[in-house]
Amino acid sequence: MNIAIFTDTYFPQVSGVATSIQTLKETFEDNGHEVYIFTTSDPKAEDENHVFRYESVPFLFFKDRRVAIPSFASIYRKCKELKIDIVHTQTEFSMGLMGVSVARYMRIPLVHTYHTWYEKYLHYILNGKLISRKTVVHLSKLFCDQADLVISPSEQMKEVLRDYQIQKPIHVLATGVKLPKELDPNQLTSFRERWGIEEDEYLLLSINRIAEEKNLIAIIKQLPQVLERIPNAKLMLAGDGPQLDELKELTAEMGLTDKIIYPGFVLHDEVNVLYQAADVYVNLSTSETQGLTFIEAITNHLPVIAMKTPYLATLEAIAPFGHLLSKVTDFPHAVIDVLQAQEAYTEGLAPLIYHVSADAFYEDLYHIYQYMIELQSEKPRNLIGRSVYLSSTFAELHKPLKWADKYFPSFYIRKKDD
């Protein structure tokens, strides 16, 4: 299978989207497929096999993201040369539009993953005064209705897309993560010593883009209540972003300089050291569509404290992994509870590990791709109107793999005679 991924965000830009795409690429390549990434140029990027970069400029309101200025003709020729079987777009902007056009002209299936809850990020554009929610809804619907299938990373995001009145089938599929190796205890001890964390100190960890929507101020403001009960606790806020200076100033004002550590930007290849050196992962953001750091923490056997979302509630039903909060003010009590039941939470994570793994993600996405390609070969392509009609033989088509019974009900189904 030859797969083309179109995205405006890829490494060295660090984000959950970039990590998700890397996971997709590596797992499919490990299973014998060819994955080609069409993305923006980046002055820090190094040459990488099967990654094609196109001229781009920084996004005006979000300088660490880029917008491509590509030539459709050259992209189309490259996709024809590579004999692409399916296009998977991961952005609604410049490279995403190229992906839509490639799928249309090559008459191949188009799958789109809707990663970002844009309503939570409008404050970046003239403090939310330039683009309204109505505009976000209109543009999201316009793009998603070009796809044959829309993938949502969580049930919560699927409900948002339903509210946008998107007409195409929407399927929930959370990105998995590669299972990390258990690291040498000496490496973890060395890391803690480097940042002045004693062996008997209780380390709270949060890895984020340091920005307003991550709600890191709430963690800092409630840390004194945690310290009243756990005086040997420390908090590490890892990452970089536009709110970093503000958080450091708040830390100083509250007299918490010796309790909060800012290690800065962390390479993705090094994050497992942080997870395994910590005692609990904390995140009070309400803007996550899935939250890859949550499942990275789980696969590193680290308990999680987070705001309750439908996705995390689904994981909790499989196995308890920490505390899901209904309100931010429950945070101090949750930290104390996890500390008291640390061993039970850590050992209880085992049933979740495969469920959130990259292998499970690959298995599900592979069958989606396979079905979409087979469906495409059975019907004529209309270059003007794109529509998917789900065959009544779908269940029989994948019966040996038991995939249809598991996922068929999650599609919106339109019969050919509707």
KOLKOL-249024 format. One record per residue (C-alpha): x, y, z. Coordinates in Angstrom, 1 decimal, always signed. Each point is the difference from the previous one (the first is absolute). Layout:
N
+--------+--------+--------+
!     xx !     yy !     zz !
+--------+--------+--------+
!      X !      Y !      Z !
...
+--------+--------+--------+
//
This chain:
418
+--------+--------+--------+
!     xx !     yy !     zz !
+--------+--------+--------+
!   +0.0 !   +0.0 !   +0.0 !
!   +1.4 !   +3.4 !   -1.0 !
!   -1.3 !   +2.7 !   +2.4 !
!   +0.4 !   +3.8 !   -0.4 !
!   -0.3 !   +2.1 !   +3.1 !
!   -0.6 !   +3.8 !   -0.4 !
!   +0.8 !   +2.2 !   +2.9 !
!   +1.1 !   +3.5 !   +0.9 !
!   +1.5 !   -1.2 !   +3.3 !
!   +2.9 !   -2.5 !   +0.2 !
!   +3.3 !   -0.3 !   +1.8 !
!   +2.1 !   +1.9 !   +0.9 !
!   -3.2 !   +1.9 !   +1.0 !
!   -1.1 !   -1.7 !   +3.3 !
!   -3.7 !   -0.7 !   +0.5 !
!   -2.4 !   -2.8 !   +0.5 !
!   -0.8 !   +0.0 !   -3.7 !
!   +3.6 !   -0.5 !   -1.0 !
!   +0.3 !   -2.8 !   +2.5 !
!   -3.2 !   -1.6 !   -1.3 !
!   +1.3 !   +0.1 !   -3.6 !
!   +3.4 !   -1.4 !   +1.0 !
!   -1.8 !   -2.9 !   +1.7 !
!   -2.1 !   -0.7 !   -3.1 !
!   +3.1 !   +0.1 !   -2.3 !
!   +2.1 !   -2.2 !   +2.1 !
!   -2.6 !   -2.7 !   +0.8 !
!   -1.2 !   -0.3 !   -3.6 !
!   +3.6 !   -0.1 !   -1.3 !
!   +0.8 !   -2.7 !   +2.6 !
!   -2.9 !   -2.0 !   -1.5 !
!   +1.3 !   +0.2 !   -3.6 !
!   -1.9 !   +3.1 !   -1.3 !
!   +1.4 !   +3.1 !   -1.6 !
!   -0.9 !   +3.3 !   +1.7 !
!   +0.8 !   +3.4 !   -1.6 !
!   -0.3 !   +3.2 !   +1.9 !
!   -0.7 !   +3.3 !   -1.9 !
!   +0.6 !   +2.9 !   +2.3 !
!   +1.4 !   +3.5 !   +0.5 !
!   +3.6 !   +1.0 !   -0.2 !
!   +1.7 !   +0.8 !   +3.3 !
!   +3.4 !   +1.6 !   +0.5 !
!   +0.9 !   -2.5 !   +2.7 !
!   -1.1 !   -3.0 !   -2.0 !
!   +2.4 !   -2.7 !   -1.1 !
!   -0.4 !   -2.3 !   -3.0 !
!   -2.2 !   -3.0 !   +0.8 !
!   -0.9 !   -2.9 !   -2.2 !
!   -3.5 !   +0.3 !   -1.6 !
!   -0.6 !   +3.5 !   +1.4 !
!   -0.6 !   +2.7 !   -2.7 !
!   +0.2 !   +3.6 !   +1.1 !
!   -1.4 !   +3.0 !   -1.8 !
!   +0.7 !   +3.7 !   +0.3 !
!   -1.8 !   +1.6 !   +2.9 !
!   -0.1 !   +3.1 !   +2.3 !
!   -0.7 !   +0.3 !   +3.7 !
!   -3.7 !   +0.4 !   +0.9 !
!   -0.6 !   +3.7 !   +0.8 !
!   -1.7 !   -0.6 !   +3.3 !
!   +1.7 !   -3.2 !   +1.1 !
!   +3.7 !   +0.4 !   -0.9 !
!   +1.1 !   -3.6 !   +0.8 !
!   -2.5 !   -1.4 !   -2.6 !
!   +0.4 !   +0.4 !   -3.7 !
!   -2.2 !   +0.4 !   -3.1 !
!   +1.2 !   -1.5 !   -3.3 !
!   +0.1 !   +1.7 !   -3.4 !
!   +0.1 !   -3.2 !   -2.1 !
!   -0.4 !   -0.7 !   -3.7 !
!   -2.8 !   -2.5 !   -0.5 !
!   +1.4 !   -1.2 !   -3.3 !
!   +3.3 !   -1.2 !   +1.6 !
!   -1.9 !   -1.7 !   +2.8 !
!   -2.4 !   -1.6 !   -2.3 !
!   +2.8 !   -1.4 !   -2.2 !
!   +1.8 !   -1.3 !   +3.0 !
!   -3.1 !   -1.8 !   +1.3 !
!   -0.6 !   -1.5 !   -3.5 !
!   +3.7 !   -1.2 !   -0.1 !
!   -0.4 !   -1.6 !   +3.4 !
!   -3.2 !   -1.7 !   -0.9 !
!   -1.8 !   +1.2 !   +3.1 !
!   -3.0 !   -2.1 !   +1.0 !
!   -1.6 !   +2.2 !   +2.7 !
!   +0.4 !   +3.6 !   +1.2 !
!   -0.2 !   +0.8 !   +3.7 !
!   -0.1 !   +3.7 !   +0.9 !
!   +0.9 !   +1.2 !   +3.4 !
!   -0.6 !   +3.7 !   -0.4 !
!   -2.8 !   +2.3 !   -1.3 !
!   +2.4 !   +2.5 !   -1.4 !
!   +2.6 !   +0.3 !   -2.8 !
!   +1.3 !   -3.6 !   -0.3 !
!   -3.5 !   -1.3 !   +0.9 !
!   -1.4 !   +1.7 !   -3.1 !
!   +2.7 !   -1.5 !   -2.1 !
!   -1.0 !   -3.4 !   +1.3 !
!   -3.6 !   +0.5 !   -0.9 !
!   +0.9 !   +1.0 !   -3.5 !
!   +2.4 !   -3.0 !   -0.4 !
!   -2.7 !   -2.5 !   +1.1 !
!   -2.5 !   +1.6 !   -2.3 !
!   +2.1 !   +0.0 !   -3.1 !
!   +1.5 !   -3.5 !   +0.6 !
!   -3.4 !   -1.3 !   +0.9 !
!   +1.1 !   -1.7 !   +3.2 !
!   -1.5 !   +0.0 !   +3.5 !
!   +0.5 !   +3.0 !   +2.3 !
!   +0.1 !   -0.5 !   +3.8 !
!   +0.3 !   +3.0 !   +2.3 !
!   +0.9 !   +0.2 !   +3.6 !
!   -1.4 !   +3.0 !   +1.9 !
!   +2.6 !   +0.6 !   +2.7 !
!   -0.5 !   +3.5 !   +1.4 !
!   -2.9 !   +1.5 !   +1.9 !
!   +0.4 !   +3.4 !   -1.6 !
!   -2.5 !   +1.8 !   +2.1 !
!   +2.5 !   -0.4 !   +2.9 !
!   +2.7 !   +1.9 !   -1.9 !
!   -1.8 !   +3.0 !   -1.4 !
!   +1.7 !   +2.3 !   +2.6 !
!   +3.2 !   -0.3 !   -2.0 !
!   -1.5 !   +2.0 !   -2.9 !
!   -0.5 !   +3.6 !   +1.2 !
!   -1.3 !   -1.2 !   +3.3 !
!   -2.9 !   -1.8 !   -1.6 !
!   -1.3 !   +3.1 !   -1.8 !
!   +0.9 !   -1.0 !   -3.5 !
!   -1.5 !   -3.5 !   -0.4 !
!   -3.3 !   -1.1 !   +1.6 !
!   -1.2 !   -3.4 !   +1.0 !
!   -2.5 !   +0.2 !   -2.9 !
!   +2.9 !   +0.4 !   -2.4 !
!   +1.8 !   -3.0 !   +1.5 !
!   -3.2 !   -2.1 !   -0.4 !
!   -0.5 !   +1.0 !   -3.6 !
!   +3.7 !   -0.6 !   -1.1 !
!   +0.2 !   -3.3 !   +2.0 !
!   -3.2 !   -1.3 !   -1.7 !
!   +1.1 !   +1.2 !   -3.4 !
!   +3.3 !   -1.9 !   +0.3 !
!   -1.3 !   -3.2 !   +1.7 !
!   -2.8 !   -0.5 !   -2.5 !
!   +2.7 !   -0.4 !   -2.7 !
!   +1.3 !   -3.2 !   +1.6 !
!   -1.4 !   -3.5 !   -0.4 !
!   +0.5 !   -0.7 !   +3.7 !
!   +0.8 !   +2.3 !   +3.0 !
!   +2.0 !   -1.3 !   +2.9 !
!   -0.5 !   +1.6 !   +3.4 !
!   +2.6 !   -0.7 !   +2.7 !
!   -2.7 !   -0.2 !   +2.7 !
!   -3.7 !   -0.4 !   +0.6 !
!   -0.1 !   +3.6 !   +1.3 !
!   +1.4 !   +1.4 !   -3.2 !
!   -2.4 !   -2.2 !   -2.0 !
!   -2.9 !   +1.7 !   +1.8 !
!   +1.4 !   +3.4 !   -0.9 !
!   +0.2 !   -1.0 !   -3.6 !
!   -3.5 !   -1.3 !   +0.1 !
!   -1.0 !   +3.4 !   +1.3 !
!   +1.7 !   +1.6 !   -3.0 !
!   -2.5 !   -2.1 !   -2.1 !
!   +2.7 !   -1.8 !   -2.0 !
!   -1.6 !   -2.4 !   -2.4 !
!   +2.8 !   -2.5 !   -0.5 !
!   +0.5 !   -3.2 !   +2.1 !
!   +1.9 !   +0.8 !   +3.3 !
!   +2.0 !   -2.7 !   +1.7 !
!   +1.7 !   +0.2 !   +3.3 !
!   +3.6 !   -1.2 !   +0.1 !
!   +2.5 !   +1.2 !   +2.6 !
!   +3.7 !   +0.0 !   -1.0 !
!   +2.0 !   -2.6 !   +1.9 !
!   +3.6 !   +0.2 !   +1.2 !
!   +2.9 !   -2.3 !   -0.3 !
!   +0.6 !   -1.9 !   +3.2 !
!   +3.1 !   +1.3 !   +1.8 !
!   +2.8 !   -2.1 !   +1.4 !
!   +0.6 !   +0.0 !   +3.7 !
!   +3.0 !   +2.3 !   +0.6 !
!   +3.1 !   -0.6 !   +2.1 !
!   -0.7 !   +1.2 !   +3.6 !
!   +3.4 !   +1.7 !   +0.0 !
!   -1.1 !   +2.1 !   -3.0 !
!   -3.2 !   +1.1 !   +1.9 !
!   +2.0 !   +0.8 !   +3.2 !
!   +2.5 !   +2.0 !   -2.1 !
!   -2.9 !   +2.0 !   -1.5 !
!   -1.5 !   +0.8 !   +3.4 !
!   +3.3 !   +1.0 !   +1.4 !
!   +0.6 !   +2.3 !   -3.0 !
!   -3.1 !   +2.0 !   +0.9 !
!   +0.5 !   -0.1 !   +3.7 !
!   -2.8 !   -2.5 !   +0.8 !
!   +0.8 !   -2.2 !   +3.0 !
!   -0.8 !   -3.7 !   +0.0 !
!   -2.7 !   +0.5 !   +2.7 !
!   -1.6 !   +3.0 !   -1.8 !
!   -3.4 !   -0.6 !   -1.7 !
!   +0.2 !   +1.3 !   -3.6 !
!   -3.1 !   +1.3 !   -1.9 !
!   +0.7 !   +0.2 !   -3.7 !
!   -1.8 !   +1.9 !   -2.8 !
!   +1.3 !   +0.0 !   -3.6 !
!   -1.7 !   +2.6 !   -2.2 !
!   +0.4 !   +2.8 !   -2.4 !
!   +0.2 !   +2.8 !   +2.6 !
!   -3.1 !   +2.0 !   -1.1 !
!   -3.3 !   +1.4 !   +1.4 !
!   -2.2 !   -2.8 !   -1.2 !
!   +2.0 !   -2.6 !   +2.1 !
!   -1.3 !   +1.6 !   +3.2 !
!   +3.4 !   -0.3 !   +1.7 !
!   -0.7 !   +3.0 !   +2.2 !
!   -2.7 !   -2.1 !   +1.8 !
!   +2.6 !   -2.6 !   +1.0 !
!   +2.4 !   +2.6 !   +1.3 !
!   -2.7 !   +1.8 !   +2.0 !
!   -1.1 !   -3.2 !   +1.7 !
!   +3.5 !   -1.3 !   +0.8 !
!   +0.2 !   +1.6 !   +3.4 !
!   -3.0 !   -2.1 !   +1.1 !
!   +1.8 !   -3.1 !   -1.2 !
!   +3.1 !   +1.1 !   +1.9 !
!   -2.0 !   +0.3 !   +3.3 !
!   -0.6 !   -3.8 !   -0.1 !
!   +3.0 !   -1.1 !   -2.0 !
!   +2.9 !   +2.4 !   +0.9 !
!   +2.5 !   -2.0 !   -1.9 !
!   -1.8 !   +0.4 !   -3.3 !
!   +1.4 !   +1.8 !   -3.1 !
!   -1.5 !   +0.9 !   -3.3 !
!   +1.8 !   -0.2 !   -3.4 !
!   -1.6 !   +2.0 !   -2.9 !
!   +1.8 !   -1.2 !   -3.1 !
!   -0.3 !   +1.7 !   -3.3 !
!   +0.3 !   +3.4 !   -1.7 !
!   -2.5 !   +2.5 !   -1.2 !
!   -1.4 !   +3.5 !   +0.1 !
!   -1.1 !   -0.1 !   +3.7 !
!   +3.3 !   -1.2 !   +1.4 !
!   +1.2 !   +3.4 !   +1.4 !
!   -3.4 !   +0.7 !   +1.5 !
!   +0.0 !   -3.3 !   +1.9 !
!   +3.6 !   +0.5 !   +1.2 !
!   -1.1 !   +3.5 !   +1.3 !
!   -3.0 !   -1.5 !   +1.8 !
!   +2.2 !   -2.7 !   +1.5 !
!   +2.3 !   +2.7 !   +1.5 !
!   -2.9 !   +2.1 !   +1.3 !
!   -1.4 !   -3.1 !   +1.8 !
!   +3.4 !   -0.9 !   +1.5 !
!   +0.0 !   -3.3 !   -1.8 !
!   +3.4 !   +0.3 !   -1.8 !
!   +1.5 !   -2.9 !   +2.0 !
!   -3.1 !   -2.2 !   -0.7 !
!   -0.7 !   +0.5 !   -3.7 !
!   +2.5 !   -1.1 !   -2.7 !
!   +0.0 !   +1.2 !   -3.6 !
!   +2.3 !   -2.3 !   -2.0 !
!   -1.1 !   +1.7 !   -3.3 !
!   -0.5 !   -1.8 !   -3.3 !
!   +0.5 !   -3.7 !   +0.1 !
!   +0.7 !   -2.1 !   -3.1 !
!   -2.6 !   -2.6 !   -0.7 !
!   +2.5 !   -2.8 !   +0.2 !
!   +0.9 !   +1.0 !   +3.5 !
!   -3.5 !   +0.4 !   +1.6 !
!   -0.1 !   -3.5 !   +1.4 !
!   +2.8 !   +0.9 !   +2.4 !
!   -2.3 !   +2.7 !   +1.4 !
!   -3.0 !   -2.3 !   +0.3 !
!   +2.0 !   -2.8 !   +1.7 !
!   +1.8 !   +2.4 !   +2.3 !
!   -3.3 !   +1.5 !   +1.2 !
!   -2.6 !   -1.2 !   +2.5 !
!   -3.3 !   +1.3 !   -1.6 !
!   -0.9 !   +1.8 !   -3.2 !
!   -2.3 !   +3.1 !   +0.3 !
!   -1.8 !   +2.0 !   -2.6 !
!   -3.0 !   +2.3 !   +0.5 !
!   -0.5 !   +1.0 !   -3.6 !
!   -3.6 !   +0.0 !   -1.4 !
!   +1.1 !   +0.4 !   -3.6 !
!   +1.3 !   -3.5 !   -0.8 !
!   -1.7 !   -2.0 !   -2.7 !
!   +1.8 !   -3.1 !   +1.1 !
!   +3.2 !   +1.0 !   +2.0 !
!   +2.9 !   -2.2 !   -1.1 !
!   +1.9 !   +0.8 !   +3.1 !
!   -2.6 !   -1.8 !   +2.1 !
!   +0.5 !   -3.3 !   -1.8 !
!   +3.7 !   +0.5 !   -0.1 !
!   -0.1 !   +0.3 !   +3.8 !
!   -2.2 !   -3.1 !   +0.2 !
!   +2.3 !   -2.1 !   -2.1 !
!   +2.9 !   +1.1 !   +2.3 !
!   -2.1 !   -1.3 !   +2.9 !
!   -0.5 !   +3.5 !   +1.4 !
!   -3.3 !   +0.9 !   +1.7 !
!   -1.9 !   +2.9 !   -1.6 !
!   -2.0 !   +2.9 !   +1.5 !
!   -2.0 !   +1.8 !   -2.6 !
!   -3.3 !   +1.7 !   -0.8 !
!   -2.7 !   -2.5 !   -0.8 !
!   -0.7 !   -0.4 !   -3.7 !
!   -2.0 !   -2.7 !   -1.8 !
!   +3.2 !   -1.5 !   -1.4 !
!   +1.7 !   -0.3 !   +3.4 !
!   -3.2 !   -1.3 !   +1.5 !
!   +0.0 !   -2.8 !   -2.6 !
!   +3.6 !   -0.9 !   +1.1 !
!   -1.0 !   +0.2 !   +3.6 !
!   -2.7 !   -2.6 !   -0.6 !
!   +2.7 !   -2.4 !   -1.2 !
!   +2.2 !   +0.5 !   +3.0 !
!   +0.4 !   +2.7 !   +2.6 !
!   +3.1 !   +2.1 !   -0.7 !
!   -0.2 !   +3.0 !   +2.4 !
!   -2.6 !   +2.7 !   +0.5 !
!   -2.3 !   +1.8 !   -2.5 !
!   -1.2 !   +3.3 !   +1.3 !
!   -3.4 !   +1.6 !   -0.4 !
!   +1.4 !   +3.4 !   +1.3 !
!   +3.4 !   +1.4 !   +0.3 !
!   -0.2 !   +0.6 !   +3.7 !
!   +0.0 !   -3.8 !   +0.6 !
!   +3.6 !   -0.2 !   -1.1 !
!   +1.8 !   +0.1 !   +3.4 !
!   -2.2 !   -2.8 !   +1.4 !
!   +0.6 !   -2.1 !   -3.2 !
!   +3.8 !   +0.3 !   +0.5 !
!   -0.2 !   -1.1 !   +3.6 !
!   -2.3 !   -2.9 !   -1.0 !
!   +2.4 !   -1.2 !   -2.8 !
!   +2.9 !   +0.2 !   +2.4 !
!   -1.8 !   -2.2 !   +2.6 !
!   -0.9 !   -2.6 !   -2.7 !
!   +3.1 !   +0.4 !   -2.2 !
!   +0.8 !   -3.7 !   -0.3 !
!   -3.6 !   -1.0 !   -0.8 !
!   -0.3 !   +2.5 !   -2.8 !
!   +3.4 !   -0.8 !   -1.4 !
!   -0.6 !   -3.8 !   -0.1 !
!   -3.6 !   +0.4 !   -1.2 !
!   +1.1 !   +1.6 !   -3.3 !
!   +0.9 !   -3.3 !   -1.7 !
!   -3.5 !   -0.6 !   -1.6 !
!   +0.2 !   +3.4 !   -1.7 !
!   +3.4 !   -0.3 !   -1.6 !
!   -0.9 !   -1.9 !   -3.2 !
!   -3.2 !   +2.0 !   -0.4 !
!   +1.9 !   +3.3 !   -0.3 !
!   +3.0 !   -1.5 !   -1.9 !
!   +1.2 !   +0.8 !   -3.5 !
!   -0.6 !   -3.6 !   -1.0 !
!   -3.8 !   +0.3 !   +0.8 !
!   -0.1 !   +3.3 !   -1.8 !
!   +1.7 !   -1.6 !   -3.1 !
!   -2.4 !   -2.9 !   -0.1 !
!   -3.1 !   +2.2 !   +0.1 !
!   +1.3 !   +2.6 !   -2.5 !
!   +1.3 !   -2.7 !   -2.4 !
!   -3.5 !   -1.5 !   -0.3 !
!   -1.5 !   +3.4 !   -0.5 !
!   +2.4 !   +0.7 !   -2.9 !
!   -0.6 !   -3.5 !   -1.5 !
!   -3.7 !   +0.4 !   +0.1 !
!   +0.1 !   +3.5 !   -1.6 !
!   +2.2 !   -1.2 !   -2.8 !
!   -2.2 !   -3.0 !   -0.7 !
!   -3.1 !   +2.1 !   +0.1 !
!   +1.6 !   +2.5 !   -2.4 !
!   +0.7 !   -2.8 !   -2.5 !
!   -3.6 !   -1.0 !   +0.0 !
!   -1.6 !   +3.3 !   -1.0 !
!   +0.5 !   +2.7 !   -2.7 !
!   +1.6 !   +3.3 !   +1.2 !
!   -1.7 !   +3.3 !   -0.3 !
!   +2.5 !   +2.9 !   -0.2 !
!   -2.6 !   +2.5 !   +1.1 !
!   -1.9 !   -1.7 !   +2.8 !
!   +1.9 !   -2.3 !   +2.4 !
!   -2.1 !   -2.4 !   +1.9 !
!   +0.4 !   -3.4 !   +1.7 !
!   -2.7 !   -2.6 !   +0.0 !
!   +0.7 !   -2.8 !   +2.4 !
!   -0.7 !   -3.4 !   -1.5 !
!   -2.4 !   -2.5 !   +1.6 !
!   +2.8 !   -2.6 !   -0.5 !
!   +2.3 !   +1.9 !   +2.3 !
!   -0.4 !   -2.5 !   +2.9 !
!   +0.8 !   -2.9 !   -2.3 !
!   +2.9 !   +1.8 !   -1.6 !
!   +2.0 !   +0.0 !   +3.2 !
!   -1.6 !   -2.8 !   +1.9 !
!   +3.2 !   -2.0 !   +0.3 !
!   +1.7 !   +2.9 !   +1.8 !
!   -3.0 !   +0.7 !   +2.3 !
!   +0.4 !   +3.7 !   -0.8 !
!   -3.4 !   +0.8 !   -1.3 !
!   -2.0 !   -1.1 !   +3.0 !
!   +2.2 !   +2.2 !   +2.2 !
!   -0.1 !   +3.2 !   -2.1 !
!   -2.9 !   -0.1 !   -2.4 !
!   -2.6 !   +1.5 !   +2.4 !
!   +2.2 !   +3.1 !   +0.5 !
!   -0.5 !   +1.1 !   -3.6 !
!   -2.8 !   +2.2 !   -1.2 !
!   -1.5 !   -2.3 !   -2.7 !
!   -1.6 !   +1.2 !   -3.2 !
!   -1.4 !   -2.7 !   -2.3 !
!   +0.3 !   +0.4 !   -3.8 !
!   -3.8 !   +0.3 !   -0.4 !
!   -0.3 !   +2.9 !   +2.6 !
+--------+--------+--------+
//
